[in-house]
């Protein structure tokens, strides 16, 4: 019997996560979808929802017992555009982008061989045209700065 390891998606009910989740379900790939709010997909043998907020409660009882083929980390705190550059929201951004990712990495340590992390094109600053990963980074606000810290 060939049992396929599941893929874990954090931020599965976000913009990117919902598309990734739908594609994996369509391909009948086992998936654990983690998010702060319930996702409107029917439970099936290939899909399991985990209510999870990386800032507060990590379901170690569920995640601790599984091994994953891959972890697709799309969850992140996204501040409002009016607070991006203010120091008042600095702690929320630090917690929601950087420290929550470190918590997840600690939780899944030794449980997967592959991690996909979605950063942001904004780590390159205000650029135009074609760029690649060799382009110099120039984060312009706290949110993007912590996204950059996670990827290095």
N, CA and C atoms as a LAMMPS dump frame, in Angstrom:
ITEM: TIMESTEP
0
ITEM: NUMBER OF ATOMS
456
ITEM: BOX BOUNDS ff ff ff
-5.0000000000000000e+02 5.0000000000000000e+02
-5.0000000000000000e+02 5.0000000000000000e+02
-5.0000000000000000e+02 5.0000000000000000e+02
ITEM: ATOMS id mol type element x y z
1 1 1 N 0.835 -1.178 0
2 1 2 C 0 0 0
3 1 3 C 0.884 1.247 0
4 2 1 N 0.651 2.157 -0.928
5 2 2 C 1.409 3.39 -1.041
6 2 3 C 0.63 4.516 -0.369
7 3 1 N 1.012 4.854 0.852
8 3 2 C 0.341 5.935 1.569
9 3 3 C 1.092 7.227 1.303
10 4 1 N 0.37 8.186 0.753
11 4 2 C 0.96 9.464 0.396
12 4 3 C 0.963 10.394 1.615
13 5 1 N 2.119 10.958 1.934
14 5 2 C 2.196 11.914 3.036
15 5 3 C 1.407 13.177 2.676
16 6 1 N 0.749 13.787 3.664
17 6 2 C -0.015 15.002 3.382
18 6 3 C 0.885 16.226 3.251
19 7 1 N 0.309 17.258 2.677
20 7 2 C 0.94 18.574 2.597
21 7 3 C 0.222 19.465 3.602
22 8 1 N 0.981 20.236 4.36
23 8 2 C 0.415 21.199 5.3
24 8 3 C 0.478 22.583 4.666
25 9 1 N -0.67 23.279 4.663
26 9 2 C -0.725 24.656 4.165
27 9 3 C -1.139 25.559 5.314
28 10 1 N -0.306 26.537 5.661
29 10 2 C -0.721 27.557 6.62
30 10 3 C -1.273 28.732 5.826
31 11 1 N -2.236 29.418 6.399
32 11 2 C -2.87 30.519 5.665
33 11 3 C -3.734 29.993 4.533
34 12 1 N -4.298 28.806 4.72
35 12 2 C -5.044 28.146 3.654
36 12 3 C -6.317 28.88 3.266
37 13 1 N -6.819 29.75 4.124
38 13 2 C -8.016 30.501 3.757
39 13 3 C -7.703 31.913 3.278
40 14 1 N -6.436 32.196 3.047
41 14 2 C -6.035 33.48 2.479
42 14 3 C -6.113 33.457 0.965
43 15 1 N -5.7 34.54 0.35
44 15 2 C -5.79 34.671 -1.109
45 15 3 C -5.019 33.567 -1.831
46 16 1 N -3.719 33.451 -1.583
47 16 2 C -2.926 32.402 -2.244
48 16 3 C -3.297 31.015 -1.737
49 17 1 N -3.465 30.899 -0.413
50 17 2 C -3.746 29.606 0.187
51 17 3 C -4.993 28.946 -0.356
52 18 1 N -6.031 29.716 -0.61
53 18 2 C -7.276 29.128 -1.113
54 18 3 C -7.084 28.517 -2.501
55 19 1 N -6.244 29.118 -3.327
56 19 2 C -5.963 28.56 -4.649
57 19 3 C -5.093 27.302 -4.556
58 20 1 N -4.091 27.344 -3.684
59 20 2 C -3.232 26.171 -3.493
60 20 3 C -4.064 25.008 -2.955
61 21 1 N -4.893 25.287 -1.961
62 21 2 C -5.742 24.254 -1.373
63 21 3 C -6.671 23.634 -2.412
64 22 1 N -7.35 24.457 -3.192
65 22 2 C -8.274 23.948 -4.208
66 22 3 C -7.551 23.051 -5.217
67 23 1 N -6.356 23.432 -5.6
68 23 2 C -5.599 22.641 -6.574
69 23 3 C -5.18 21.29 -5.985
70 24 1 N -4.739 21.29 -4.746
71 24 2 C -4.34 20.026 -4.109
72 24 3 C -5.527 19.086 -3.935
73 25 1 N -6.666 19.634 -3.535
74 25 2 C -7.875 18.81 -3.39
75 25 3 C -8.292 18.259 -4.745
76 26 1 N -8.234 19.098 -5.771
77 26 2 C -8.59 18.656 -7.13
78 26 3 C -7.701 17.498 -7.58
79 27 1 N -6.442 17.539 -7.203
80 27 2 C -5.49 16.486 -7.58
81 27 3 C -5.503 15.296 -6.617
82 28 1 N -6.408 15.359 -5.63
83 28 2 C -6.585 14.299 -4.637
84 28 3 C -5.317 14.037 -3.824
85 29 1 N -4.603 15.121 -3.518
86 29 2 C -3.404 15.048 -2.678
87 29 3 C -3.84 15.289 -1.242
88 30 1 N -3.457 14.423 -0.314
89 30 2 C -3.829 14.642 1.087
90 30 3 C -3.284 15.972 1.597
91 31 1 N -4.147 16.729 2.281
92 31 2 C -3.75 18.059 2.722
93 31 3 C -4.334 18.362 4.098
94 32 1 N -3.513 18.995 4.919
95 32 2 C -3.954 19.597 6.169
96 32 3 C -3.933 21.093 5.925
97 33 1 N -5.106 21.712 6.017
98 33 2 C -5.244 23.139 5.77
99 33 3 C -5.375 23.855 7.104
100 34 1 N -4.443 24.74 7.404
101 34 2 C -4.445 25.463 8.676
102 34 3 C -4.811 26.92 8.442
103 35 1 N -5.699 27.413 9.308
104 35 2 C -6.096 28.8 9.206
105 35 3 C -6.793 29.261 10.469
106 36 1 N -7.014 30.563 10.566
107 36 2 C -7.676 31.125 11.753
108 36 3 C -9.173 30.908 11.738
109 37 1 N -9.757 30.8 10.542
110 37 2 C -11.198 30.581 10.432
111 37 3 C -11.464 29.369 9.548
112 38 1 N -12.587 28.729 9.812
113 38 2 C -12.981 27.522 9.082
114 38 3 C -13.056 27.793 7.582
115 39 1 N -12.673 26.816 6.806
116 39 2 C -12.69 26.926 5.35
117 39 3 C -13.867 26.119 4.834
118 40 1 N -14.568 26.657 3.872
119 40 2 C -15.77 26.015 3.356
120 40 3 C -15.437 24.967 2.295
121 41 1 N -14.738 23.926 2.718
122 41 2 C -14.488 22.759 1.877
123 41 3 C -15.047 21.563 2.64
124 42 1 N -15.668 20.635 1.945
125 42 2 C -16.175 19.463 2.676
126 42 3 C -15.013 18.611 3.194
127 43 1 N -15.171 18.111 4.419
128 43 2 C -14.162 17.205 4.957
129 43 3 C -14.155 15.94 4.098
130 44 1 N -12.988 15.412 3.863
131 44 2 C -12.867 14.182 3.088
132 44 3 C -11.643 13.437 3.579
133 45 1 N -11.408 12.297 2.996
134 45 2 C -10.243 11.508 3.383
135 45 3 C -8.943 12.233 3.025
136 46 1 N -9.001 13.148 2.048
137 46 2 C -7.804 13.862 1.598
138 46 3 C -7.687 15.277 2.153
139 47 1 N -8.676 15.729 2.927
140 47 2 C -8.664 17.107 3.41
141 47 3 C -9.034 17.161 4.886
142 48 1 N -8.21 17.866 5.66
143 48 2 C -8.476 18.068 7.075
144 48 3 C -8.168 19.524 7.412
145 49 1 N -9.111 20.18 8.094
146 49 2 C -8.906 21.559 8.507
147 49 3 C -8.381 21.591 9.931
148 50 1 N -7.393 22.464 10.176
149 50 2 C -6.858 22.684 11.512
150 50 3 C -7.034 24.16 11.841
151 51 1 N -7.827 24.444 12.853
152 51 2 C -7.961 25.843 13.286
153 51 3 C -6.679 26.204 14.026
154 52 1 N -5.968 27.206 13.497
155 52 2 C -4.663 27.529 14.052
156 52 3 C -4.367 29.007 13.852
157 53 1 N -3.873 29.613 14.898
158 53 2 C -3.38 30.977 14.835
159 53 3 C -1.925 30.916 15.3
160 54 1 N -0.995 31.136 14.408
161 54 2 C 0.427 31.009 14.74
162 54 3 C 0.886 31.97 15.826
163 55 1 N 0.08 32.981 16.113
164 55 2 C 0.436 33.923 17.174
165 55 3 C 0.106 33.378 18.56
166 56 1 N -0.842 32.464 18.639
167 56 2 C -1.339 32.061 19.95
168 56 3 C -1.263 30.563 20.197
169 57 1 N -2.081 29.818 19.503
170 57 2 C -2.245 28.412 19.829
171 57 3 C -1.758 27.52 18.688
172 58 1 N -0.734 26.77 18.957
173 58 2 C -0.248 25.822 17.967
174 58 3 C -0.746 24.436 18.354
175 59 1 N -1.446 23.783 17.46
176 59 2 C -2.02 22.476 17.779
177 59 3 C -0.96 21.363 17.771
178 60 1 N -0.137 21.358 18.782
179 60 2 C 0.948 20.374 18.839
180 60 3 C 0.41 18.951 18.883
181 61 1 N -0.796 18.764 19.414
182 61 2 C -1.365 17.43 19.454
183 61 3 C -1.656 16.899 18.053
184 62 1 N -2.052 17.763 17.135
185 62 2 C -2.348 17.338 15.759
186 62 3 C -1.079 17.323 14.922
187 63 1 N -0.372 18.442 14.907
188 63 2 C 0.815 18.533 14.066
189 63 3 C 1.958 17.679 14.589
190 64 1 N 2.014 17.505 15.891
191 64 2 C 3.118 16.763 16.483
192 64 3 C 3.146 15.3 16.108
193 65 1 N 2.003 14.754 15.713
194 65 2 C 1.945 13.326 15.406
195 65 3 C 2.087 13.021 13.917
196 66 1 N 2.215 14.028 13.083
197 66 2 C 2.269 13.814 11.632
198 66 3 C 3.613 14.187 11.033
199 67 1 N 3.892 13.569 9.929
200 67 2 C 5.008 13.942 9.066
201 67 3 C 4.369 14.432 7.774
202 68 1 N 4.972 15.449 7.15
203 68 2 C 4.389 16.053 5.958
204 68 3 C 5.346 15.947 4.773
205 69 1 N 4.787 15.721 3.603
206 69 2 C 5.603 15.713 2.388
207 69 3 C 6.205 17.096 2.178
208 70 1 N 5.389 18.12 2.396
209 70 2 C 5.826 19.515 2.265
210 70 3 C 5 20.379 3.204
211 71 1 N 5.563 21.519 3.576
212 71 2 C 4.824 22.539 4.306
213 71 3 C 4.854 23.799 3.449
214 72 1 N 3.678 24.305 3.115
215 72 2 C 3.542 25.529 2.329
216 72 3 C 3.094 26.61 3.309
217 73 1 N 4.023 27.494 3.654
218 73 2 C 3.753 28.51 4.682
219 73 3 C 3.334 29.824 4.025
220 74 1 N 2.017 30.078 4.064
221 74 2 C 1.459 31.28 3.46
222 74 3 C 0.845 32.212 4.499
223 75 1 N 0.751 31.755 5.741
224 75 2 C 0.132 32.572 6.79
225 75 3 C 1.028 33.749 7.162
226 76 1 N 0.396 34.895 7.39
227 76 2 C 1.145 36.071 7.786
228 76 3 C 0.185 37.134 8.283
229 77 1 N 0.66 37.943 9.195
230 77 2 C -0.088 39.117 9.634
231 77 3 C 0.08 40.194 8.57
232 78 1 N -1.018 40.693 8.062
233 78 2 C -0.941 41.764 7.066
234 78 3 C -1.564 43.013 7.682
235 79 1 N -0.727 43.985 8.03
236 79 2 C -1.252 45.208 8.649
237 79 3 C -1.995 46.061 7.633
238 80 1 N -2.819 46.966 8.138
239 80 2 C -3.496 47.891 7.234
240 80 3 C -2.455 48.827 6.625
241 81 1 N -2.735 49.32 5.457
242 81 2 C -1.769 50.185 4.773
243 81 3 C -1.486 51.46 5.56
244 82 1 N -2.431 51.907 6.383
245 82 2 C -2.217 53.143 7.138
246 82 3 C -1.251 52.96 8.301
247 83 1 N -1.026 51.709 8.737
248 83 2 C -0.132 51.48 9.875
249 83 3 C 1.185 50.829 9.479
250 84 1 N 1.401 50.613 8.214
251 84 2 C 2.614 49.923 7.775
252 84 3 C 3.9 50.592 8.249
253 85 1 N 3.928 51.898 8.237
254 85 2 C 5.174 52.597 8.529
255 85 3 C 5.219 53.195 9.929
256 86 1 N 4.203 52.911 10.73
257 86 2 C 4.206 53.475 12.074
258 86 3 C 4.861 52.519 13.052
259 87 1 N 5.502 53.085 14.029
260 87 2 C 6.149 52.276 15.06
261 87 3 C 5.119 51.59 15.944
262 88 1 N 3.911 52.154 16.045
263 88 2 C 2.863 51.59 16.892
264 88 3 C 2.526 50.152 16.518
265 89 1 N 2.589 49.823 15.268
266 89 2 C 2.222 48.486 14.811
267 89 3 C 3.444 47.572 14.674
268 90 1 N 4.607 48.076 15.039
269 90 2 C 5.85 47.318 14.882
270 90 3 C 5.782 45.966 15.574
271 91 1 N 5.298 45.915 16.823
272 91 2 C 5.255 44.667 17.576
273 91 3 C 4.31 43.66 16.93
274 92 1 N 3.162 44.096 16.435
275 92 2 C 2.217 43.198 15.77
276 92 3 C 2.834 42.586 14.52
277 93 1 N 3.551 43.396 13.773
278 93 2 C 4.193 42.91 12.549
279 93 3 C 5.314 41.935 12.899
280 94 1 N 6.126 42.261 13.9
281 94 2 C 7.186 41.366 14.358
282 94 3 C 6.6 40.017 14.75
283 95 1 N 5.546 40.035 15.561
284 95 2 C 4.905 38.796 16.01
285 95 3 C 4.292 38.032 14.835
286 96 1 N 3.529 38.745 14.01
287 96 2 C 2.734 38.102 12.969
288 96 3 C 3.498 37.619 11.758
289 97 1 N 4.659 38.154 11.512
290 97 2 C 5.432 37.736 10.348
291 97 3 C 6.639 36.907 10.765
292 98 1 N 7.469 37.461 11.592
293 98 2 C 8.75 36.83 11.921
294 98 3 C 8.64 35.766 13.014
295 99 1 N 8.15 36.148 14.192
296 99 2 C 8.122 35.211 15.312
297 99 3 C 7.145 34.056 15.092
298 100 1 N 6.022 34.322 14.412
299 100 2 C 5.083 33.231 14.135
300 100 3 C 5.703 32.204 13.186
301 101 1 N 6.508 32.664 12.247
302 101 2 C 7.195 31.736 11.344
303 101 3 C 8.226 30.915 12.108
304 102 1 N 8.955 31.532 13.011
305 102 2 C 9.919 30.785 13.82
306 102 3 C 9.216 29.736 14.678
307 103 1 N 8.046 30.066 15.222
308 103 2 C 7.266 29.093 16.003
309 103 3 C 6.865 27.909 15.14
310 104 1 N 6.402 28.182 13.923
311 104 2 C 6.012 27.103 13.012
312 104 3 C 7.209 26.227 12.676
313 105 1 N 8.351 26.836 12.361
314 105 2 C 9.539 26.063 12.006
315 105 3 C 9.969 25.147 13.145
316 106 1 N 9.854 25.63 14.36
317 106 2 C 10.196 24.797 15.518
318 106 3 C 9.227 23.618 15.632
319 107 1 N 7.952 23.881 15.4
320 107 2 C 6.928 22.854 15.505
321 107 3 C 7.101 21.754 14.454
322 108 1 N 7.493 22.129 13.234
323 108 2 C 7.59 21.138 12.158
324 108 3 C 9.001 20.599 11.98
325 109 1 N 9.922 20.999 12.827
326 109 2 C 11.304 20.527 12.725
327 109 3 C 11.348 19.001 12.738
328 110 1 N 11.973 18.426 11.713
329 110 2 C 12.088 16.979 11.599
330 110 3 C 10.844 16.298 11.061
331 111 1 N 9.811 17.067 10.71
332 111 2 C 8.561 16.479 10.235
333 111 3 C 8.322 16.664 8.737
334 112 1 N 9.251 17.334 8.067
335 112 2 C 9.13 17.525 6.619
336 112 3 C 10.517 17.747 6.037
337 113 1 N 10.645 17.456 4.764
338 113 2 C 11.9 17.708 4.062
339 113 3 C 11.817 18.941 3.175
340 114 1 N 10.603 19.492 3.011
341 114 2 C 10.405 20.616 2.092
342 114 3 C 9.541 21.69 2.734
343 115 1 N 10.007 22.918 2.646
344 115 2 C 9.221 24.066 3.108
345 115 3 C 9.172 25.084 1.976
346 116 1 N 7.965 25.527 1.677
347 116 2 C 7.762 26.588 0.693
348 116 3 C 7.299 27.807 1.472
349 117 1 N 8.016 28.903 1.364
350 117 2 C 7.672 30.134 2.069
351 117 3 C 7.369 31.222 1.048
352 118 1 N 6.203 31.84 1.185
353 118 2 C 5.841 32.942 0.293
354 118 3 C 6.267 34.248 0.938
355 119 1 N 7.227 34.889 0.351
356 119 2 C 7.679 36.178 0.85
357 119 3 C 6.843 37.256 0.184
358 120 1 N 7.468 38.265 -0.349
359 120 2 C 6.762 39.358 -0.996
360 120 3 C 7.686 40.002 -2.016
361 121 1 N 7.15 40.359 -3.159
362 121 2 C 7.929 41.063 -4.168
363 121 3 C 8.411 42.401 -3.608
364 122 1 N 7.721 42.888 -2.59
365 122 2 C 8.069 44.178 -1.997
366 122 3 C 9.42 44.171 -1.283
367 123 1 N 10.016 42.98 -1.048
368 123 2 C 11.343 42.967 -0.42
369 123 3 C 12.381 43.641 -1.31
370 124 1 N 12.072 43.779 -2.593
371 124 2 C 13 44.423 -3.523
372 124 3 C 12.791 45.929 -3.615
373 125 1 N 11.799 46.436 -2.89
374 125 2 C 11.535 47.871 -2.935
375 125 3 C 10.639 48.223 -4.102
376 126 1 N 10.674 49.467 -4.49
377 126 2 C 9.845 49.964 -5.583
378 126 3 C 10.596 49.769 -6.9
379 127 1 N 10.421 48.601 -7.499
380 127 2 C 11.148 48.274 -8.725
381 127 3 C 10.173 48.066 -9.878
382 128 1 N 10.709 48.164 -11.068
383 128 2 C 9.922 47.957 -12.28
384 128 3 C 10.706 47.035 -13.197
385 129 1 N 10.001 46.325 -14.029
386 129 2 C 10.666 45.447 -14.982
387 129 3 C 10.873 44.048 -14.427
388 130 1 N 11.709 43.306 -15.091
389 130 2 C 11.96 41.917 -14.732
390 130 3 C 13.075 41.85 -13.694
391 131 1 N 12.819 41.111 -12.621
392 131 2 C 13.835 40.916 -11.58
393 131 3 C 13.872 39.429 -11.216
394 132 1 N 14.937 39.019 -10.544
395 132 2 C 15.02 37.659 -10.031
396 132 3 C 15.612 37.699 -8.629
397 133 1 N 15.903 36.521 -8.066
398 133 2 C 16.36 36.451 -6.679
399 133 3 C 17.722 37.086 -6.448
400 134 1 N 18.459 37.389 -7.496
401 134 2 C 19.779 38.021 -7.335
402 134 3 C 19.677 39.535 -7.209
403 135 1 N 18.491 40.077 -7.443
404 135 2 C 18.258 41.515 -7.348
405 135 3 C 18.435 41.948 -5.89
406 136 1 N 19.102 43.078 -5.615
407 136 2 C 19.317 43.494 -4.222
408 136 3 C 18.002 43.832 -3.509
409 137 1 N 17.908 43.402 -2.257
410 137 2 C 16.708 43.668 -1.461
411 137 3 C 16.745 45.073 -0.878
412 138 1 N 15.574 45.692 -0.807
413 138 2 C 15.449 47.036 -0.271
414 138 3 C 14.07 47.189 0.387
415 139 1 N 13.845 46.492 1.524
416 139 2 C 12.535 46.578 2.179
417 139 3 C 12.205 48.015 2.565
418 140 1 N 10.951 48.413 2.333
419 140 2 C 10.546 49.799 2.552
420 140 3 C 9.68 50.007 3.794
421 141 1 N 9.269 48.934 4.488
422 141 2 C 8.46 49.084 5.696
423 141 3 C 8.691 47.869 6.594
424 142 1 N 8.123 47.91 7.808
425 142 2 C 8.348 46.841 8.782
426 142 3 C 7.848 45.482 8.286
427 143 1 N 6.665 45.45 7.683
428 143 2 C 6.102 44.194 7.2
429 143 3 C 7.073 43.507 6.235
430 144 1 N 7.528 44.247 5.269
431 144 2 C 8.429 43.692 4.252
432 144 3 C 9.798 43.372 4.855
433 145 1 N 10.244 44.186 5.775
434 145 2 C 11.514 43.921 6.442
435 145 3 C 11.483 42.56 7.139
436 146 1 N 10.394 42.268 7.87
437 146 2 C 10.321 40.978 8.559
438 146 3 C 10.095 39.821 7.592
439 147 1 N 9.411 40.047 6.493
440 147 2 C 9.32 39.018 5.446
441 147 3 C 10.734 38.687 4.943
442 148 1 N 11.524 39.723 4.741
443 148 2 C 12.906 39.545 4.295
444 148 3 C 13.726 38.774 5.337
445 149 1 N 13.582 39.128 6.626
446 149 2 C 14.315 38.428 7.682
447 149 3 C 13.991 36.939 7.7
448 150 1 N 12.744 36.583 7.441
449 150 2 C 12.348 35.177 7.427
450 150 3 C 13.035 34.445 6.275
451 151 1 N 13.125 35.073 5.13
452 151 2 C 13.696 34.353 3.982
453 151 3 C 15.216 34.218 4.04
454 152 1 N 15.904 35.037 4.86
455 152 2 C 17.337 34.874 4.968
456 152 3 C 17.608 33.996 6.15
